[in-house]
């Protein structure tokens, strides 16, 4: 049996199967499909879904609900991420597990509401004050939209941090045919819940303390200010240093665990085509067609954009002379690739006209 | 699970307050502690959600659970906590500044009647940041940002939340003898409860305005702002109402797999673009074509293009059907274009002009003069006896196109049309489309328009 569904449907299904119990969002094209499906399905699954008065309220409710025991997700598009910014920082500082879906649309400001883009790839990484790391996953197919949503919930719980699922107008709203049995089995992550003692822990820096929820046996202090392990505001330099290093190290120190990429590498390849998200489909098709024409090509579709999957990148560029990076922006992720490229030529294939990059357009550059 | 309630003799901890001498915050917090003693609640089941500013420091002096978030957003966190765990006592402590920057949250929490208690420490200015004017600063008052006197009318917090449905609304001062009793009443009220407590900011507002305890009451009088319990309504709390409504809903929607009951001999992938008007069921018609293809063992993908408006402008769907999985990469020049309306035609005109002679354009008589090198087929709805409803023109034309190209058995399309919502209307439209004959009738071979493309 096959199904005819879009990426939004797969995201909602992945969230529900991963144990999502709370959703809050505000209508915005092209993410409204997720909001409407969550409003319809989540109460049927025993959870709570609410349409906030704005994006700020929506993410705020998600953070509050998480501290009260929920598994929360919200979904928006670029302009909504702008409004999420301060609360993304709160979730980073307070170590709140939270899944944020960004269905990208084109351009700054209102931009092109119904137009595809990959323009938020750096924005989600650096979208709040302080520069601390977040995790960003990017599906490139409908099936990946399902299991990467579930993986986002796992990583959010594992590392007590906001995890972005970066998708776009085309992937979220384009209907595709999928085999019913192509969805991998997803189990809800069992949250480690602390009950007594300090709700935060900074040493060893890469360790993550269990989440302390409200309404259990002991009182819990949560704060977005610089705090000691008990949750009291502090300016004590050694404590502040330990806190801030912990916020970074807990993610940077576990890169290998977070890293996800779909590599199609051949030893004799001289050119690597590297993409992510909706452009991943064109990357795969270009590699297939290029090889058919006798070109020596490897392909890499990155599924965990942040932290940058260094091991997968190093492996993929070994022996390669040239890297082609197609993106629906003016080269925003290419600069991450360039950091690893050394002397290799890095060529961008870029569109910001609202149209997709075709495999042929990539192959024109490959030659 | 039953949790044994272990109320405290006081909910304040031992840490001394950090507030200025004479500041109202200390006495309001002592009164809050007294009210919690009266409520005899387990401190682990109480969450004090503090906003930002001097009042935002408050949670640190209590032995309850605490949430200290961002300026103006305290009500949103409290809402999330209450929605997830309605049995918890959730108390927001915020200054008048928070009611300004978080005004939207204040109004909407009141409107929803989420069962939280909001305690506003209203000292008529921003204390922590240097005595600037706030949304509640009275007209004429001098602050560091209104050196010539405030020109703005102050926000009547109580009237605002009251008129928008709040369950319980009270206004008093830090000196009101009934404050502890009113806090108890507010917390016990099932709906949204707000206490607007006016107080003295001895660092800024008092010296700048020669303000006194008596001034609190006279200012209320001068502004016509009433005090006491201003609203007390029987309301249904939102989180409880949500759960009640949710219990009546059916189970979660199951996936809807599409059975493969037909077969197609299509050997290459074919791209169709259907171009019509927004609101004219173009996308749902296109979807039925894809479902019919899947019923025939093929793979399909559908990408839609439409403006931000709903029932005006174009609606264009691209459908790619083939024997193998489809990568959604966008169609630049389609094999087949189906023109349903003017809106659609003007959107895809560049595509039609670029189509090669091997392509096929199918349309109604009114667009028969469209310029294209592709083979043009015109179908005339007046040839069938059944009247074609305007809303079904896309499906009628697509059905005629599918029959013409023989992409898959027409039975698959009839099955797809008959299986979803609007089954009767859709089947009728498909039948009308199948009955229509193209004028030239020169095309009939499978995938005729697909030459040179795969």
Interface residues (C-beta under 8 A of the other chain):
Chain A: X1 X2 X3 X4 X5 X13 X16 X21 X22 X24 X29 X40 X41 X43 X44 X45 X46 X48 X50 X52 X53 X54 X56 X57 X60 X61 X62 X63 X64 X65 X66 X67 X68 X69 X70 X72 X86 X87 X90 X94 X113 X114 X170 X171 X173 X174 X175 X176 X177 X180 X214 X215 X216 X217 X218 X219 X220 X221 X222 X223 X224 X225 X231 X232 X233 X278 X281 X282 X284 X285 X355 X356 X357 X358 X359
Chain B: X3 X43 X44 X45 X47 X49 X57 X59 X60 X63 X64 X65 X66 X67 X68 X69 X70 X73 X76 X77 X78 X79 X80 X81 X82 X83 X84 X85 X87 X88 X104 X105 X107 X108 X239 X242 X245 X246 X249 X250 X251 X252 X253 X255 X256 X257 X258 X259 X260 X287 X290 X291 X294 X299 X300 X301 X302 X303 X304 X305 X306 X307 X308 X325 X326 X327 X328 X329 X330 X332
